[in-house]
Amino acid sequence: MVNYNDDTVKTMVRLTIQLPDELYRKVRQVAETQRISAAEVIRRAVTAYTPSDRWERAMAVVGAFTDEAPDVAERHDDYLAEAFG
């Protein structure tokens, strides 16, 4: 996770948002519990919500490979035992 409170992040854009009262209370509660600012709670939530480059690279290979064994989902332990002895 990126730590936005250290010196590696040089610039940030100021953003004004409106939250319903209940959501704002939840953000403040998380901030107090974790001893971070409400802004940091929201930054972490947005970071977790948005896809990362790592996720996109992983999804790019989905379906790219074929397998001779149609039952690998059911017999994966057997195949691993065969491969690694």
C-alpha distances in whole Angstrom, upper triangle without the diagonal:
4,6,9,12,12,15,13,13,17,18,17,19,21,21,23,23,25,24,27,28,26,23,23,24,21,18,20,21,17,16,19,18,15,16,14,16,17,15,12,12,13,11,8,11,12,8,9,12,13,13,11,13,13,14,17,18,18,20,22,24,25,28,29,30,33,35,38,38,37,37,33,32,34,35,32,33,36,35,32,35,37,35,34,37
4,6,9,9,11,9,9,13,14,13,16,18,19,21,22,24,24,27,28,27,23,23,24,22,19,20,21,18,17,19,19,16,16,14,15,16,14,10,12,13,9,8,12,12,8,10,14,13,14,12,14,14,16,18,19,20,22,24,26,27,30,31,33,36,37,41,40,40,40,37,35,38,39,35,36,39,38,35,38,40,38,37,40
4,5,6,9,8,8,12,13,13,16,17,18,21,21,24,24,26,27,26,23,22,23,21,18,19,20,16,15,17,17,14,14,11,12,14,12,9,11,13,10,9,13,13,11,13,16,16,17,16,18,18,19,22,23,24,26,28,29,30,34,34,36,39,41,44,44,44,43,40,38,41,41,38,39,42,41,38,41,43,41,40,43
4,6,8,8,6,9,10,9,12,14,15,18,19,22,22,25,25,25,22,20,22,21,17,18,19,17,14,17,18,15,14,11,11,12,10,7,11,11,8,9,13,12,11,14,16,16,18,16,18,19,21,23,24,25,27,29,31,32,36,36,38,41,43,47,46,46,45,42,40,43,44,41,42,45,44,41,44,46,44,43,46
4,7,8,8,10,11,11,14,15,17,19,20,23,23,26,26,26,23,21,22,21,18,18,19,17,14,16,17,14,12,10,10,13,11,8,12,13,11,12,15,16,14,17,19,20,21,20,22,23,24,26,28,29,31,32,34,35,39,39,41,45,46,50,49,49,48,45,43,46,47,44,44,48,46,44,46,49,46,45,48
4,6,7,9,11,12,16,17,20,22,24,26,27,30,30,30,27,25,26,25,21,21,23,20,17,19,20,17,15,13,14,16,14,12,15,17,14,14,18,18,16,19,21,21,23,20,22,23,25,27,27,29,31,32,34,36,39,39,41,44,46,50,49,49,49,45,44,46,47,44,44,47,46,43,46,48,45,44,47
4,5,6,10,12,16,17,20,23,25,28,29,32,32,33,29,28,29,28,24,24,26,24,21,23,24,20,19,16,17,19,17,15,18,19,16,17,20,20,18,21,23,23,24,21,22,23,26,27,28,30,32,33,35,37,40,40,42,45,47,51,50,51,50,47,46,48,49,45,46,49,48,45,48,50,47,45,49
4,6,9,11,15,18,20,23,25,28,29,32,33,33,29,28,30,28,25,25,27,24,22,24,25,21,20,18,18,20,17,15,18,19,15,16,19,18,16,19,21,20,21,18,19,20,23,24,24,26,28,29,31,33,37,36,38,42,44,47,47,48,47,44,43,46,46,43,43,47,45,42,45,47,44,43,46
4,6,8,11,14,16,20,21,25,26,29,30,30,27,25,27,26,22,23,25,23,20,23,24,21,20,17,16,18,15,13,16,16,13,14,17,16,14,17,19,18,19,17,18,20,22,23,24,26,28,29,31,33,36,36,38,42,44,48,48,48,48,44,43,46,47,43,44,48,46,43,46,48,45,44,48
4,7,11,13,16,20,22,25,27,30,31,32,29,27,29,28,25,25,28,25,23,25,27,23,22,19,18,19,16,15,19,18,15,17,20,18,17,21,22,21,22,20,21,23,25,26,27,29,31,31,34,36,39,39,41,45,47,51,51,51,51,48,46,49,50,47,48,51,49,47,50,51,48,48,51
4,7,10,13,16,19,23,24,28,29,30,27,25,28,27,23,24,27,25,22,25,27,24,23,19,17,18,15,15,18,17,14,16,19,17,16,20,21,19,21,20,21,23,25,25,27,29,30,31,34,35,39,39,41,45,47,51,51,51,51,48,47,50,51,47,49,52,50,48,51,53,50,49,53
4,6,9,13,15,19,20,24,26,27,23,22,24,24,20,21,24,22,20,23,25,22,21,17,15,15,12,12,15,14,11,14,16,14,14,18,18,17,19,19,20,23,24,24,26,28,29,30,33,35,38,38,41,44,47,50,50,50,50,47,45,48,50,47,48,51,50,47,51,52,50,49,53
4,6,10,13,16,19,22,24,25,22,21,24,23,20,21,24,23,20,24,26,23,23,19,16,16,12,13,16,14,12,15,16,14,15,18,18,17,20,20,21,24,25,25,27,29,30,31,34,35,38,39,42,45,47,51,51,50,51,48,46,49,51,48,50,53,51,49,52,54,52,51,55
4,7,10,14,16,20,21,23,20,18,21,21,18,19,22,21,19,22,24,22,21,18,15,14,10,13,15,13,12,15,16,14,16,19,19,19,22,22,24,27,27,27,30,32,32,33,37,37,41,41,44,47,50,53,53,52,52,50,48,51,52,50,51,54,53,51,54,56,54,53,57
4,6,10,13,16,18,20,17,15,19,19,16,17,21,20,18,21,24,22,22,18,15,13,10,13,14,11,11,15,15,13,15,18,17,17,20,21,24,26,26,27,29,31,31,32,36,36,39,40,43,46,49,52,52,51,51,48,46,49,51,48,50,53,52,50,54,55,53,53,56
4,7,10,14,15,18,15,13,17,18,15,16,20,19,18,21,23,23,22,19,15,13,11,14,15,12,13,16,16,14,17,20,19,19,22,24,27,29,28,29,32,33,33,35,38,38,41,42,45,48,51,54,54,52,52,50,47,50,52,50,52,55,54,52,56,57,55,55,59
4,7,10,12,14,12,11,14,15,13,15,18,18,17,20,22,22,21,18,15,12,11,14,14,10,12,15,14,13,16,18,17,17,21,23,26,28,27,28,31,32,32,34,37,36,40,41,44,47,49,52,52,50,50,48,45,48,50,48,50,53,52,51,54,56,54,54,57
4,7,9,12,10,9,13,14,12,14,17,18,17,20,22,22,22,20,17,13,13,16,15,12,15,17,15,15,19,20,18,19,23,25,29,31,29,30,34,34,33,36,39,38,41,43,46,48,50,54,53,51,51,49,46,48,51,49,50,54,53,52,55,57,55,55,58
4,6,8,6,6,9,10,10,12,14,15,15,18,19,20,21,18,16,12,12,15,13,11,14,16,14,14,18,18,17,19,23,25,28,30,29,30,33,33,33,35,38,37,40,42,45,47,49,52,51,49,49,47,44,46,49,47,48,52,51,50,53,55,54,53,56
4,6,5,6,9,10,11,12,14,16,17,18,20,21,22,20,18,14,16,18,16,14,17,19,16,17,21,21,19,21,25,28,31,32,31,32,35,35,34,37,40,39,41,44,46,48,50,53,52,50,49,47,44,46,49,47,49,52,52,51,54,56,55,55,58
4,6,5,6,9,10,11,12,14,15,16,18,20,21,19,17,14,16,18,16,15,19,20,18,19,22,22,21,24,27,30,33,34,33,35,38,38,37,40,42,41,44,46,49,51,52,55,54,52,51,49,46,48,51,49,50,54,53,52,55,57,56,56,59
4,5,5,6,9,10,11,13,14,15,17,18,20,19,17,14,16,18,15,15,18,19,16,18,21,21,20,23,26,29,32,33,31,33,36,36,35,38,41,39,42,44,46,49,50,53,51,49,48,46,43,45,47,46,47,51,51,49,52,55,53,53,56
4,5,5,6,9,10,11,12,14,15,17,18,17,15,11,13,15,12,11,15,15,13,14,18,17,16,19,23,25,29,29,28,30,33,32,32,35,37,36,39,41,43,46,47,50,49,47,46,44,41,43,45,43,45,48,48,47,49,52,51,50,53
4,5,5,6,9,10,10,12,14,15,16,15,12,9,11,13,11,10,14,15,13,15,18,18,18,20,24,26,30,31,29,31,34,34,34,37,39,38,41,43,46,48,49,53,51,50,49,47,43,46,48,46,47,51,50,49,51,54,53,52,55
4,5,5,6,9,10,11,12,14,15,14,13,10,13,15,12,13,16,17,15,17,20,20,20,23,26,28,32,32,31,33,36,36,36,39,41,40,43,45,47,49,50,54,52,50,49,47,44,46,48,46,47,51,51,49,51,54,53,52,55
4,5,5,6,9,10,11,12,14,13,13,10,13,13,10,11,15,14,12,15,18,17,17,20,23,25,29,29,28,30,33,33,32,36,38,36,40,42,44,46,47,50,48,47,45,43,40,42,44,42,43,47,47,45,48,50,49,49,51
4,5,5,6,9,10,11,12,10,9,6,9,10,7,8,11,11,10,13,15,15,15,18,22,23,27,27,26,29,31,31,31,34,36,35,39,41,43,45,46,50,48,47,46,43,40,42,45,42,43,47,47,45,47,50,49,48,51
4,5,5,6,9,10,10,9,8,6,10,11,8,10,13,14,13,16,18,18,19,22,25,26,30,30,29,32,35,34,35,38,40,39,42,44,46,49,50,53,51,50,49,47,44,45,48,45,46,50,49,47,50,53,51,50,53
4,5,5,6,9,10,10,10,9,12,13,10,12,15,15,14,17,19,18,20,23,26,27,31,31,30,32,35,34,35,38,40,39,42,44,46,48,49,52,50,49,47,45,42,44,46,44,44,48,48,46,48,51,50,49,51
4,5,5,6,8,8,9,8,11,10,7,10,13,11,11,15,16,15,17,20,23,23,27,27,26,29,31,31,31,35,36,35,39,41,42,45,46,49,47,46,44,42,39,41,43,40,41,45,45,42,45,48,46,45,48
4,6,5,6,5,5,5,9,8,6,9,12,11,12,15,16,16,18,20,23,24,27,27,27,30,32,32,33,36,37,37,41,42,44,46,47,51,49,48,47,44,42,44,45,43,43,47,47,44,47,50,48,47,50
4,6,5,7,8,8,12,11,10,13,15,15,15,19,20,19,21,24,27,27,31,31,30,33,35,35,36,39,41,40,44,45,47,49,50,53,52,51,49,47,44,46,47,45,45,49,49,46,49,52,50,49,51
4,6,8,10,11,14,13,11,14,16,15,15,19,19,19,21,24,26,27,30,29,29,32,34,33,34,38,39,38,42,44,45,47,48,51,49,48,47,44,41,43,44,42,42,46,46,43,45,49,47,46,48
4,6,9,10,12,10,9,13,14,12,13,17,17,16,19,22,24,24,27,27,27,30,32,31,32,35,37,36,40,41,43,45,46,49,47,47,45,42,40,41,43,40,40,44,44,41,44,47,45,44,46
4,7,9,12,10,10,14,14,14,15,18,18,19,21,24,26,26,29,29,29,32,34,33,35,38,39,39,43,44,45,48,49,52,51,50,49,46,43,45,46,44,44,47,47,45,47,50,48,47,49
4,7,8,6,7,10,11,11,13,15,16,16,19,21,23,23,26,26,27,29,31,31,33,35,37,37,41,42,44,47,48,51,50,49,48,45,43,45,46,43,44,47,47,44,47,50,48,46,49
4,5,5,7,9,10,11,13,14,15,17,19,20,23,23,26,27,27,30,32,32,33,36,38,38,42,43,45,48,49,52,51,51,49,47,44,46,48,45,46,50,49,47,49,52,50,49,52
4,5,5,6,9,10,11,12,14,15,17,19,22,23,26,27,27,29,31,32,32,35,37,37,40,42,44,47,48,52,50,49,48,46,43,45,47,45,45,49,49,46,49,52,50,49,52
4,5,5,6,9,10,11,12,14,15,16,20,20,23,25,25,27,29,30,30,33,35,35,39,40,42,45,47,50,50,49,48,45,43,45,47,44,45,49,48,46,49,51,49,48,52
4,5,5,6,8,10,10,12,14,15,18,18,21,22,23,25,27,27,28,31,33,33,37,38,40,43,44,48,47,46,46,43,40,43,44,42,42,46,45,43,46,48,46,45,48
4,6,5,6,9,10,11,12,14,17,18,22,22,22,24,27,27,27,30,32,32,36,37,39,42,43,47,45,44,43,41,38,41,42,40,41,44,44,41,44,47,45,44,47
4,5,5,6,8,10,10,12,16,17,20,21,21,23,25,26,26,29,31,31,34,36,38,41,42,46,45,44,43,41,38,41,43,40,41,45,44,42,45,47,45,45,48
4,5,5,6,9,10,11,14,14,17,19,19,20,23,24,24,26,29,29,33,34,36,39,41,45,44,43,42,40,37,40,42,39,40,44,43,41,44,46,44,43,47
4,5,5,6,8,10,13,13,16,17,17,19,21,22,22,25,27,27,31,32,34,37,38,42,41,40,40,37,34,37,39,36,37,40,39,37,40,43,41,40,43
4,5,5,6,9,12,13,17,17,16,19,21,21,22,24,27,26,30,31,33,36,38,41,40,39,38,36,33,36,38,35,36,40,39,37,40,43,41,40,44
4,5,5,6,10,11,15,16,15,17,20,20,20,23,25,25,29,30,32,35,37,41,40,39,38,36,34,37,38,36,37,41,40,38,41,43,41,41,44
4,5,5,8,8,12,13,13,14,17,18,18,20,23,23,27,28,30,33,35,39,38,37,37,34,32,35,36,34,35,39,37,35,39,41,38,38,41
4,6,8,9,12,13,11,14,17,16,17,20,22,21,25,26,28,31,33,36,35,34,34,31,29,32,33,31,32,36,34,33,36,38,36,36,39
4,7,9,13,14,12,14,17,17,16,19,21,21,24,26,28,31,33,36,35,34,34,32,29,32,34,31,33,37,35,34,37,39,37,38,41
4,6,10,11,10,11,14,15,14,17,20,19,23,24,27,30,32,35,35,34,34,32,29,33,34,32,34,37,35,34,38,39,37,37,41
4,7,8,6,7,10,11,11,13,16,16,19,20,23,26,28,32,32,31,31,29,27,30,32,29,31,34,32,31,35,36,34,34,38
4,5,5,7,9,10,11,13,15,16,20,20,23,26,28,32,32,31,31,29,27,31,32,29,31,34,32,30,34,35,33,33,36
4,5,5,6,9,10,11,13,15,18,18,21,24,27,30,31,31,31,28,27,31,32,29,31,33,31,30,33,34,31,32,35
4,5,5,6,9,10,12,13,17,17,19,22,24,28,28,28,28,25,24,28,28,25,27,30,28,26,30,31,28,28,32
4,5,5,6,9,10,11,15,15,18,21,23,27,26,26,26,24,22,26,27,24,26,29,27,25,29,30,28,28,32
4,5,5,6,9,10,14,14,17,20,23,26,27,26,27,25,23,27,28,25,28,30,28,27,31,32,29,30,34
4,5,5,7,9,13,12,15,18,21,24,25,25,26,23,23,26,27,24,27,29,26,25,29,29,26,27,31
4,5,6,7,11,11,13,16,18,22,22,22,23,20,19,23,23,20,23,25,23,22,25,26,24,25,28
4,5,5,9,10,12,15,18,22,22,21,22,20,19,22,24,21,24,26,24,23,27,28,25,27,30
4,6,8,8,11,15,17,21,22,22,23,21,21,24,25,23,26,28,25,24,28,28,26,27,31
4,6,5,8,11,14,18,19,19,20,18,18,21,22,20,23,24,21,21,25,25,22,24,27
4,5,8,10,13,16,17,16,18,15,15,19,20,18,21,23,20,20,24,24,22,24,27
4,6,7,10,14,15,14,16,14,14,18,19,18,21,22,19,20,24,24,22,24,27
4,7,10,14,15,15,18,16,17,20,21,19,22,23,20,21,24,23,21,24,27
4,7,10,12,13,15,13,15,18,18,16,19,20,17,17,21,20,18,21,24
4,7,9,10,12,11,13,16,16,15,18,18,15,17,20,19,17,20,23
4,5,7,10,8,11,14,13,12,15,15,12,14,17,15,14,18,20
4,6,9,9,12,14,13,13,16,15,12,15,17,15,14,18,20
4,5,6,9,10,9,10,13,12,9,13,15,13,13,17,18
4,6,8,9,10,11,14,13,12,15,17,16,17,20,21
4,5,5,6,8,11,11,10,13,15,15,16,18,20
4,5,5,5,9,9,7,10,12,12,13,15,17
4,6,6,9,10,10,12,14,15,16,18,19
4,6,8,9,10,12,14,15,16,18,19
4,5,5,6,9,10,11,13,14,15
4,5,5,6,9,10,11,12,14
4,5,5,6,9,10,10,11
4,5,5,6,9,10,10
4,5,5,6,9,10
4,5,5,6,8
4,6,5,5
4,6,5
4,6
4
